[in-house]
Amino acid sequence: MNTTTEEVRAWIDADPDPTARAELTELLAQAAGEPGDGAAETARADLDNRFAGTLEFGTAGLRGALGAGPNRMNRAVVIKAAAGLSAYLTSRVGVGFTVVIGYDARYGSARFAQDTAAVVTAAGGQAMLLPGPLPTPVLAFAVRHLGTDAGVMVTASHNPPQDNGYKVYLGGRVVTDAGQGAQIVPPYDAEIAGRIAAAGPANLVPRTEAGWTVLGADVREAYLRRAASLIPARHTRDVRIVYTPMHGVGGATAVEVLRRAGFTDVHVVAQQADPDPDFPTIAFPNPEEPGALNLALDLARAVDADVVLANDPDADRCSMAIPDRAVPGGWRQLTGDEIGALLGAQTGQAMALTGRGVMASSVVSSRLLEKVARSHGLEHRTTLTGFKWIARTEGLVFGYEEAIGYCVDPAAVRDKDGISAALRLAYLTAQLVNAGSTFTASLDDLARRHGLHATSQLSVRVEDLSLIPAAMARLRAAGPTTLTGSPVVATTDLAEGSPDLPPTDGLMYLTAAEDRVIIRPSGTEPKLKCYLEVIVPVPDTGDVTATRRVAAARLERLRADVAAAVGL
């Protein structure tokens, strides 16, 4: 065992949670077995992993597996994080800083939120706790609505059941630019991380037993009113919707927003309607994962729905499926890029009278949104991956990333919001149904105007993390010169940065045929991720179906070429 008994005992002594202390004490006892004892070896390996380092606080805050020890999500780690955040806020705005705190229904979330409120209050801040498990967009809304200096959301979003996390937003008197109310970015993350490191043992961090405010229903009510106002008050709403919150906290809020906007024919997937931290009906609680929408699609066929809408467990992401007789089962789940283009076109039409505003998408998202924005007289910005960057775009009217994240109301929620996005998609469904049209026809129309943009991903998961930087180094030394038979005409090392993008670890390849590949290490998983896009012009005949087949074949060739170049 690389971890010493003294290290473990020191952590146990400083951990304020009796359950966590007992967990580590039992592991220590198991690890004391004789060499060759399988249970002892397993315990020693477990301790080494738990003490391999401290769970890193970065631009996503904290996220990791639940359990005792510094490399896990637990009360001691959260208390130290809250102490570091409080010290940072004190240094920026003084005593009396304000923090609004939200949490989802995962294991430990309510306790972590209460610990944060206790630390903030003891540090001289004003803590405001949301009244129960609520969606992340409600917390993001609350930061701007209440004008607080910071917000904390305890959630692991769409991670597996054994995980939890801790997102930090800054606003009020800390951030005064377009990023007010958005998730943290450098240098804020490093400054807060430094304060966390200096916080000392968790059991010595001051906490109060009371003194914070538990908010009433007012904030959620304000969010409901704002979200429901995003579509015209008068419109035809005779569409049938199947909705799933995927065992998360979005269900009641999403259904109420839809109801207030006039969508009452909503069928919720009963097996996934209530919050359940075990996510029992799905292998992985992410609407993008294969099979995640199976129950929703079964219900859609049974009730003859017009659309399927799905949120992830904290409801900051939104996916959808549409009727499509051309595919087996009669339903097709749209990609994040397809949804982004549809919402972008809808936004462009709504902004037609003003002609002002900016749309933004991440560098790994499709290039189609830029063309959509320009066609409506709007500007477009490309940002780094993540809504912490998209949300900081000056003049933003719509932003999205391919991982089914959409910001349709940046004035109120400076983050992705799966609930307001679901409402906008419901409205778009009604517009199309009442016009006798379909989502497929809308996507075909975009393809005829701007070329068919087909996107896909290649993700390579590794056990040995050193393989990822080695692969990036190999590609930087000798990357591909042709892809799908077309010469690579531009290679961009994103680590060098540009006037438009801060540096990030990634490589971008553009071919003469306008195919694009971006390769980057995942920021949250042991994966090398490759984002693929091909653009195929639609012929004068307007046959988009044939063009889709051409694009799909080229995407497969591109996938094979990229896999060979990556070499993992």
C-alpha positions as CSV (number, residue, x, y, z in Angstrom):
1,M,0.0,0.0,0.0
2,N,1.5,3.3,-1.1
3,T,-0.8,5.3,1.3
4,T,0.5,5.3,4.8
5,T,-1.6,4.4,7.8
6,E,-0.7,7.7,9.3
7,E,-2.2,9.6,6.3
8,V,-5.4,7.7,6.7
9,R,-5.6,8.2,10.4
10,A,-4.9,11.9,10.0
11,W,-7.8,12.2,7.6
12,I,-10.1,10.2,9.9
13,D,-9.2,12.5,12.8
14,A,-10.1,15.6,10.7
15,D,-13.3,14.2,9.1
16,P,-16.5,15.6,10.8
17,D,-18.7,12.9,9.4
18,P,-18.9,9.8,11.6
19,T,-20.1,7.6,8.7
20,A,-17.0,8.5,6.7
21,R,-14.7,7.9,9.6
22,A,-16.2,4.5,10.1
23,E,-15.8,3.7,6.4
24,L,-12.1,4.5,6.4
25,T,-11.5,2.8,9.8
26,E,-13.0,-0.4,8.4
27,L,-10.9,-0.2,5.2
28,L,-7.8,0.3,7.3
29,A,-8.6,-2.8,9.3
30,Q,-9.2,-4.8,6.1
31,A,-5.9,-3.5,4.6
32,A,-4.0,-4.9,7.6
33,G,-4.4,-8.5,6.4
34,E,-1.5,-10.7,5.4
35,P,0.1,-10.5,2.0
36,G,-1.8,-12.6,-0.5
37,D,-5.1,-12.0,1.3
38,G,-7.4,-11.0,-1.5
39,A,-9.6,-8.8,0.7
40,A,-6.6,-7.0,2.1
41,E,-5.2,-6.4,-1.3
42,T,-8.5,-4.9,-2.5
43,A,-8.7,-2.7,0.6
44,R,-5.1,-1.5,0.1
45,A,-5.8,-0.6,-3.6
46,D,-9.0,1.2,-2.5
47,L,-7.2,3.3,0.0
48,D,-4.4,4.1,-2.5
49,N,-7.1,5.4,-4.9
50,R,-8.9,7.4,-2.2
51,F,-5.7,9.0,-1.2
52,A,-4.1,9.4,-4.6
53,G,-4.6,13.1,-4.4
54,T,-7.3,15.7,-3.5
55,L,-10.4,15.9,-5.7
56,E,-9.4,18.7,-8.0
57,F,-11.4,22.0,-8.0
58,G,-11.5,23.4,-11.5
59,T,-13.8,25.0,-14.0
60,A,-16.4,22.4,-13.4
61,G,-16.1,22.8,-9.6
62,L,-15.9,19.4,-8.0
63,R,-17.1,16.1,-9.4
64,G,-16.3,12.5,-8.4
65,A,-17.4,9.3,-6.8
66,L,-19.0,9.4,-3.4
67,G,-17.0,8.0,-0.5
68,A,-14.6,8.9,2.3
69,G,-11.1,10.3,1.6
70,P,-9.6,13.3,-0.1
71,N,-10.1,11.9,-3.6
72,R,-13.9,11.4,-3.2
73,M,-17.0,13.5,-2.9
74,N,-17.9,13.7,0.8
75,R,-18.7,16.1,3.6
76,A,-15.1,16.9,4.5
77,V,-14.2,17.8,0.9
78,V,-17.4,19.9,0.5
79,I,-16.8,21.7,3.8
80,K,-13.3,22.6,2.7
81,A,-14.6,23.7,-0.7
82,A,-17.2,25.9,1.0
83,A,-14.6,27.4,3.2
84,G,-12.3,28.2,0.3
85,L,-15.2,29.8,-1.6
86,S,-16.2,31.9,1.4
87,A,-12.6,33.1,1.9
88,Y,-12.5,34.1,-1.8
89,L,-15.8,35.9,-1.7
90,T,-14.7,37.7,1.5
91,S,-11.5,38.8,-0.2
92,R,-13.5,40.2,-3.1
93,V,-16.6,41.8,-1.6
94,G,-16.1,41.6,2.2
95,V,-18.3,40.2,5.0
96,G,-21.9,40.0,4.0
97,F,-21.3,38.3,0.7
98,T,-24.3,36.4,-0.6
99,V,-24.6,32.8,-1.9
100,V,-27.6,30.9,-3.2
101,I,-27.4,27.2,-2.9
102,G,-29.3,24.5,-4.8
103,Y,-29.1,20.7,-4.9
104,D,-30.5,17.7,-6.8
105,A,-31.8,14.4,-5.5
106,R,-28.6,12.4,-5.6
107,Y,-27.1,10.7,-2.6
108,G,-25.6,13.3,-0.3
109,S,-26.8,16.3,-2.2
110,A,-29.0,17.8,0.6
111,R,-26.4,17.2,3.2
112,F,-23.7,18.9,1.1
113,A,-25.9,21.9,0.5
114,Q,-26.6,22.3,4.2
115,D,-22.9,22.0,5.0
116,T,-22.2,24.8,2.5
117,A,-24.9,27.0,4.1
118,A,-23.4,26.3,7.5
119,V,-19.9,27.3,6.4
120,V,-21.0,30.4,4.5
121,T,-23.0,31.6,7.4
122,A,-20.2,31.1,9.9
123,A,-17.8,33.0,7.6
124,G,-20.0,36.1,7.7
125,G,-21.9,35.5,4.5
126,Q,-25.6,35.3,3.8
127,A,-26.6,31.8,2.6
128,M,-29.9,31.2,0.8
129,L,-30.9,27.6,0.4
130,L,-33.4,26.6,-2.2
131,P,-36.4,24.8,-0.6
132,G,-35.8,21.3,-2.0
133,P,-34.3,19.3,-4.8
134,L,-34.6,21.5,-7.9
135,P,-33.1,21.7,-11.4
136,T,-29.8,23.3,-12.1
137,P,-31.4,26.0,-14.3
138,V,-33.4,27.2,-11.3
139,L,-30.2,27.7,-9.4
140,A,-28.6,29.5,-12.3
141,F,-31.7,31.7,-12.6
142,A,-31.6,32.5,-8.9
143,V,-28.0,33.8,-9.1
144,R,-29.1,36.6,-11.5
145,H,-32.7,37.0,-10.2
146,L,-31.5,37.5,-6.6
147,G,-28.3,39.3,-7.6
148,T,-26.1,37.1,-5.3
149,D,-22.4,37.2,-5.4
150,A,-22.2,33.4,-6.0
151,G,-24.2,30.3,-6.5
152,V,-23.5,26.7,-5.6
153,M,-25.3,23.8,-7.2
154,V,-24.8,20.3,-5.7
155,T,-25.2,17.9,-8.7
156,A,-23.4,15.4,-10.8
157,S,-25.7,16.1,-13.8
158,H,-25.8,13.0,-16.0
159,N,-22.9,11.1,-14.3
160,P,-23.5,7.6,-12.9
161,P,-25.4,7.1,-9.6
162,Q,-22.2,6.7,-7.5
163,D,-21.1,10.3,-8.3
164,N,-21.9,13.7,-7.0
165,G,-20.5,17.2,-7.8
166,Y,-20.3,20.9,-6.8
167,K,-20.8,23.6,-9.4
168,V,-19.9,27.2,-8.6
169,Y,-21.4,30.3,-10.3
170,L,-20.2,33.9,-9.8
171,G,-22.3,37.1,-10.0
172,G,-23.3,40.1,-8.1
173,R,-20.3,42.2,-7.1
174,V,-17.7,39.6,-8.3
175,V,-18.4,39.5,-12.0
176,T,-19.7,42.6,-13.9
177,D,-19.3,41.5,-17.5
178,A,-21.5,39.2,-19.7
179,G,-20.4,36.3,-17.6
180,Q,-22.4,37.4,-14.5
181,G,-24.3,34.4,-13.2
182,A,-22.2,31.9,-15.3
183,Q,-20.1,29.0,-14.1
184,I,-16.5,29.9,-13.1
185,V,-13.6,30.0,-15.6
186,P,-9.9,30.8,-15.1
187,P,-8.6,32.6,-13.2
188,Y,-11.5,32.4,-10.7
189,D,-11.2,28.6,-10.4
190,A,-7.5,28.7,-9.5
191,E,-8.0,31.5,-7.0
192,I,-10.8,29.6,-5.3
193,A,-8.7,26.4,-5.4
194,G,-5.9,28.2,-3.6
195,R,-8.3,29.3,-0.9
196,I,-9.5,25.7,-0.5
197,A,-6.0,24.4,-0.2
198,A,-5.4,26.9,2.6
199,A,-8.6,26.0,4.4
200,G,-7.0,23.5,6.8
201,P,-8.7,20.4,8.3
202,A,-12.4,20.1,7.7
203,N,-13.2,19.6,11.4
204,L,-11.6,23.0,12.2
205,V,-13.7,24.9,9.6
206,P,-16.3,27.0,11.5
207,R,-19.9,26.0,10.9
208,T,-23.1,27.2,12.3
209,E,-26.1,25.1,13.3
210,A,-28.6,27.7,11.9
211,G,-28.7,31.2,10.6
212,W,-29.1,30.7,6.9
213,T,-32.3,31.4,4.9
214,V,-34.4,28.6,3.4
215,L,-36.1,30.2,0.5
216,G,-39.8,29.8,-0.1
217,A,-41.5,29.0,-3.4
218,D,-40.9,32.5,-4.8
219,V,-37.7,31.8,-6.8
220,R,-39.1,28.7,-8.5
221,E,-42.3,30.7,-9.2
222,A,-40.3,33.5,-10.8
223,Y,-38.4,30.9,-12.9
224,L,-41.7,29.3,-14.0
225,R,-43.2,32.6,-15.0
226,R,-40.0,33.6,-16.9
227,A,-39.7,30.3,-18.7
228,A,-43.4,30.1,-19.7
229,S,-43.1,33.7,-21.2
230,L,-40.5,32.6,-23.8
231,I,-43.1,31.8,-26.4
232,P,-46.0,33.9,-27.6
233,A,-49.0,33.9,-25.3
234,R,-51.4,33.1,-28.2
235,H,-50.6,30.2,-30.4
236,T,-52.1,26.8,-31.3
237,R,-50.9,24.2,-28.9
238,D,-52.7,21.0,-30.0
239,V,-49.7,18.7,-29.9
240,R,-49.1,15.5,-27.9
241,I,-45.8,15.3,-26.0
242,V,-44.0,12.4,-24.3
243,Y,-41.6,13.7,-21.6
244,T,-39.1,12.0,-19.3
245,P,-37.0,13.6,-16.6
246,M,-34.9,10.4,-16.5
247,H,-35.3,9.9,-12.7
248,G,-34.1,13.4,-12.1
249,V,-35.4,16.6,-10.5
250,G,-36.8,18.3,-13.7
251,G,-40.1,16.5,-14.0
252,A,-42.5,18.7,-11.9
253,T,-40.9,22.0,-13.1
254,A,-40.8,21.0,-16.8
255,V,-44.4,19.8,-16.8
256,E,-45.6,23.0,-15.0
257,V,-43.7,25.2,-17.5
258,L,-45.3,23.4,-20.4
259,R,-48.8,23.6,-18.7
260,R,-48.5,27.3,-18.2
261,A,-47.5,27.8,-21.8
262,G,-50.6,25.9,-22.9
263,F,-49.2,22.4,-23.5
264,T,-51.4,20.1,-21.5
265,D,-51.4,16.9,-23.6
266,V,-48.1,15.8,-21.9
267,H,-47.5,12.1,-21.1
268,V,-44.7,11.6,-18.6
269,V,-42.9,8.3,-18.6
270,A,-44.2,6.8,-15.3
271,Q,-41.2,4.6,-14.6
272,Q,-38.9,7.6,-14.7
273,A,-41.2,10.4,-13.4
274,D,-39.9,10.6,-9.8
275,P,-36.4,11.5,-8.6
276,D,-34.4,8.3,-7.8
277,P,-30.7,8.5,-7.2
278,D,-30.2,4.9,-8.3
279,F,-31.6,5.6,-11.9
280,P,-33.0,2.1,-12.0
281,T,-34.4,1.9,-15.5
282,I,-31.3,3.1,-17.4
283,A,-27.7,2.0,-17.6
284,F,-26.4,5.6,-17.7
285,P,-28.5,8.6,-16.9
286,N,-27.7,10.6,-20.1
287,P,-30.4,11.1,-22.8
288,E,-27.6,10.8,-25.4
289,E,-26.7,7.2,-24.4
290,P,-28.0,4.4,-26.5
291,G,-31.2,3.0,-25.0
292,A,-31.8,5.8,-22.6
293,L,-35.0,6.9,-24.4
294,N,-36.4,3.4,-25.0
295,L,-39.2,3.8,-22.4
296,A,-40.1,7.2,-23.8
297,L,-40.2,5.9,-27.4
298,D,-42.4,3.0,-26.3
299,L,-44.8,5.4,-24.7
300,A,-44.7,7.7,-27.8
301,R,-45.7,4.8,-30.1
302,A,-48.5,3.8,-27.7
303,V,-50.0,7.3,-27.5
304,D,-49.2,8.4,-31.0
305,A,-47.1,11.4,-29.8
306,D,-45.9,14.3,-32.0
307,V,-42.5,14.6,-30.2
308,V,-40.5,13.1,-27.3
309,L,-38.6,15.5,-25.0
310,A,-36.1,14.4,-22.4
311,N,-34.1,16.1,-19.7
312,D,-31.0,14.7,-18.0
313,P,-31.3,14.3,-14.2
314,D,-30.5,17.9,-13.2
315,A,-32.5,19.2,-16.3
316,D,-29.8,21.4,-17.7
317,R,-29.7,19.3,-21.0
318,C,-32.5,18.5,-23.4
319,S,-32.8,15.8,-26.1
320,M,-35.7,15.0,-28.4
321,A,-36.9,12.3,-30.8
322,I,-39.2,12.8,-33.8
323,P,-41.5,10.5,-35.8
324,D,-39.6,9.2,-38.8
325,R,-41.1,6.4,-40.9
326,A,-37.8,5.9,-42.7
327,V,-36.1,4.4,-39.6
328,P,-36.8,1.1,-37.8
329,G,-39.3,1.7,-35.0
330,G,-40.6,4.9,-36.6
331,W,-38.8,7.3,-34.3
332,R,-35.4,9.0,-34.6
333,Q,-33.5,10.8,-31.9
334,L,-32.0,14.0,-33.2
335,T,-28.3,14.9,-32.6
336,G,-27.4,17.8,-30.4
337,D,-26.2,19.7,-33.5
338,E,-29.5,19.1,-35.3
339,I,-31.5,20.5,-32.3
340,G,-29.0,23.4,-32.1
341,A,-29.6,24.3,-35.7
342,L,-33.4,24.1,-35.3
343,L,-33.4,26.3,-32.2
344,G,-31.0,28.7,-33.8
345,A,-33.2,29.1,-36.8
346,Q,-36.2,29.6,-34.5
347,T,-34.2,32.3,-32.6
348,G,-33.2,33.9,-35.9
349,Q,-36.8,34.2,-37.0
350,A,-37.8,35.7,-33.7
351,M,-34.9,38.3,-33.9
352,A,-35.8,39.3,-37.5
353,L,-37.3,42.6,-36.4
354,T,-34.3,43.7,-34.4
355,G,-31.4,42.3,-36.5
356,R,-29.2,42.5,-33.5
357,G,-27.7,39.8,-31.4
358,V,-25.0,37.1,-31.3
359,M,-25.4,33.3,-31.5
360,A,-22.6,31.2,-30.0
361,S,-21.5,27.6,-30.2
362,S,-18.6,25.6,-29.0
363,V,-15.6,24.9,-31.3
364,V,-16.6,21.2,-31.4
365,S,-20.2,21.9,-32.4
366,S,-21.4,22.0,-36.0
367,R,-20.5,25.0,-38.2
368,L,-24.1,25.2,-39.4
369,L,-25.2,27.6,-36.6
370,E,-22.8,30.3,-38.0
371,K,-24.5,30.1,-41.4
372,V,-27.9,30.1,-39.8
373,A,-27.0,33.2,-37.7
374,R,-25.6,35.1,-40.8
375,S,-28.7,34.2,-42.8
376,H,-30.8,36.1,-40.2
377,G,-28.4,39.1,-40.0
378,L,-27.0,38.0,-36.7
379,E,-23.4,37.6,-35.6
380,H,-21.8,34.3,-34.5
381,R,-19.0,33.5,-32.0
382,T,-17.1,30.3,-31.6
383,T,-16.1,29.5,-28.0
384,L,-14.2,26.8,-26.1
385,T,-16.1,23.7,-25.1
386,G,-18.5,24.2,-22.1
387,F,-21.2,26.7,-21.2
388,K,-18.9,28.5,-18.9
389,W,-17.5,29.9,-22.1
390,I,-20.6,30.1,-24.3
391,A,-22.5,32.0,-21.6
392,R,-19.9,34.7,-21.5
393,T,-20.5,35.8,-25.1
394,E,-21.4,39.5,-25.3
395,G,-24.8,40.2,-26.8
396,L,-25.8,36.5,-26.6
397,V,-29.3,35.6,-27.8
398,F,-28.8,31.9,-28.3
399,G,-26.0,29.5,-27.5
400,Y,-25.5,25.7,-27.7
401,E,-23.0,22.9,-27.6
402,E,-23.3,19.6,-29.4
403,A,-23.7,17.7,-26.0
404,I,-27.4,18.7,-26.0
405,G,-26.9,21.9,-24.0
406,Y,-28.9,25.0,-25.1
407,C,-29.2,28.5,-23.7
408,V,-32.4,30.1,-25.1
409,D,-32.8,32.8,-22.5
410,P,-29.4,34.2,-21.6
411,A,-30.9,37.3,-20.0
412,A,-32.3,35.2,-17.2
413,V,-30.3,32.0,-17.2
414,R,-26.6,32.3,-18.1
415,D,-26.2,28.6,-18.5
416,K,-27.7,25.7,-20.4
417,D,-31.3,25.2,-19.5
418,G,-33.0,21.9,-20.6
419,I,-36.5,23.1,-19.4
420,S,-36.7,26.3,-21.3
421,A,-35.2,24.5,-24.3
422,A,-37.9,21.8,-24.0
423,L,-40.6,24.5,-24.1
424,R,-39.1,26.1,-27.2
425,L,-39.0,22.7,-28.9
426,A,-42.6,22.0,-27.9
427,Y,-43.5,25.4,-29.5
428,L,-41.6,24.5,-32.6
429,T,-43.4,21.2,-32.8
430,A,-46.8,23.1,-32.6
431,Q,-45.6,25.5,-35.3
432,L,-44.7,22.6,-37.6
433,V,-47.8,20.4,-36.9
434,N,-50.1,23.3,-37.5
435,A,-48.3,24.2,-40.7
436,G,-48.6,20.6,-41.9
437,S,-44.8,20.3,-41.8
438,T,-42.3,18.2,-39.9
439,F,-38.9,18.4,-38.3
440,T,-37.4,16.4,-41.1
441,A,-38.7,18.9,-43.6
442,S,-37.2,21.8,-41.5
443,L,-33.8,20.0,-41.4
444,D,-34.0,19.4,-45.1
445,D,-34.7,23.0,-45.7
446,L,-31.6,24.0,-43.7
447,A,-29.6,21.5,-45.7
448,R,-30.8,23.0,-49.0
449,R,-29.9,26.5,-47.9
450,H,-26.5,25.8,-46.2
451,G,-25.4,22.4,-47.3
452,L,-26.0,19.1,-45.3
453,H,-23.9,19.3,-42.2
454,A,-23.5,15.7,-40.7
455,T,-21.7,15.2,-37.4
456,S,-20.6,12.3,-35.3
457,Q,-18.1,11.4,-32.6
458,L,-15.3,8.9,-32.1
459,S,-14.5,8.4,-28.4
460,V,-11.6,6.2,-27.3
461,R,-11.6,5.2,-23.7
462,V,-8.3,4.1,-22.1
463,E,-7.3,2.4,-18.9
464,D,-3.8,4.0,-19.0
465,L,-4.2,7.8,-18.9
466,S,-0.7,8.3,-20.2
467,L,-1.8,7.0,-23.6
468,I,-3.9,10.2,-24.2
469,P,-1.0,12.8,-24.0
470,A,1.2,10.3,-25.9
471,A,-1.4,10.2,-28.7
472,M,-1.7,14.0,-28.8
473,A,2.1,14.3,-29.0
474,R,2.2,11.8,-31.8
475,L,-0.5,13.7,-33.7
476,R,1.3,17.0,-33.2
477,A,4.5,15.5,-34.5
478,A,2.9,13.8,-37.5
479,G,-0.8,14.3,-38.0
480,P,-2.9,13.0,-41.0
481,T,-2.2,14.6,-44.4
482,T,-5.4,13.3,-46.0
483,L,-8.8,12.4,-44.7
484,T,-11.5,10.7,-46.8
485,G,-9.2,11.0,-49.7
486,S,-9.1,14.8,-49.5
487,P,-5.9,16.7,-48.5
488,V,-5.7,18.3,-45.1
489,V,-5.3,22.0,-46.0
490,A,-5.2,23.4,-42.5
491,T,-4.0,22.0,-39.1
492,T,-4.6,24.2,-36.1
493,D,-3.1,23.4,-32.7
494,L,-5.7,24.8,-30.3
495,A,-3.1,24.8,-27.5
496,E,-1.5,27.9,-29.1
497,G,-4.7,29.9,-28.7
498,S,-5.9,32.7,-31.0
499,P,-7.5,36.1,-30.9
500,D,-10.9,34.3,-30.7
501,L,-10.1,31.3,-28.5
502,P,-8.0,30.9,-25.3
503,P,-5.5,28.0,-25.4
504,T,-6.9,24.5,-25.0
505,D,-5.5,21.0,-25.5
506,G,-6.8,20.1,-29.0
507,L,-6.1,19.7,-32.7
508,M,-8.3,20.7,-35.6
509,Y,-7.9,19.4,-39.1
510,L,-9.7,20.9,-42.2
511,T,-9.7,19.2,-45.6
512,A,-10.1,20.6,-49.1
513,A,-13.6,19.0,-49.1
514,E,-14.5,21.0,-46.0
515,D,-14.5,17.9,-43.7
516,R,-13.4,18.9,-40.2
517,V,-12.0,16.9,-37.3
518,I,-11.3,18.1,-33.8
519,I,-9.4,15.8,-31.4
520,R,-9.2,16.7,-27.7
521,P,-8.8,14.9,-24.4
522,S,-12.0,14.7,-22.4
523,G,-12.1,17.0,-19.4
524,T,-14.2,14.7,-17.3
525,E,-13.5,11.1,-18.4
526,P,-10.5,8.9,-19.4
527,K,-11.2,9.4,-23.1
528,L,-9.8,10.9,-26.2
529,K,-12.7,12.5,-28.1
530,C,-12.8,13.1,-31.8
531,Y,-15.5,15.3,-33.3
532,L,-16.3,14.7,-36.9
533,E,-18.2,16.9,-39.4
534,V,-18.7,16.6,-43.2
535,I,-20.5,19.1,-45.4
536,V,-22.2,17.9,-48.5
537,P,-24.0,20.3,-50.9
538,V,-27.5,19.3,-51.8
539,P,-27.9,19.0,-55.6
540,D,-30.2,21.2,-57.7
541,T,-32.8,18.5,-57.6
542,G,-33.2,19.2,-53.9
543,D,-32.9,15.4,-53.0
544,V,-31.8,15.6,-49.4
545,T,-32.4,11.9,-48.8
546,A,-29.7,10.9,-51.3
547,T,-27.4,13.6,-49.9
548,R,-27.8,12.1,-46.4
549,R,-26.7,8.8,-47.6
550,V,-23.6,10.3,-49.2
551,A,-22.8,12.2,-46.0
552,A,-23.3,9.1,-43.8
553,A,-20.9,7.1,-46.0
554,R,-18.3,9.9,-45.9
555,L,-18.7,10.2,-42.1
556,E,-17.9,6.5,-41.8
557,R,-14.8,6.9,-44.0
558,L,-13.8,9.8,-41.9
559,R,-14.3,7.8,-38.7
560,A,-12.0,5.0,-40.0
561,D,-9.3,7.5,-41.1
562,V,-9.3,9.3,-37.7
563,A,-9.2,6.0,-35.8
564,A,-6.2,5.0,-37.8
565,A,-4.5,8.3,-37.2
566,V,-5.2,8.3,-33.5
567,G,-3.8,4.7,-33.2
568,L,-5.3,3.8,-29.8
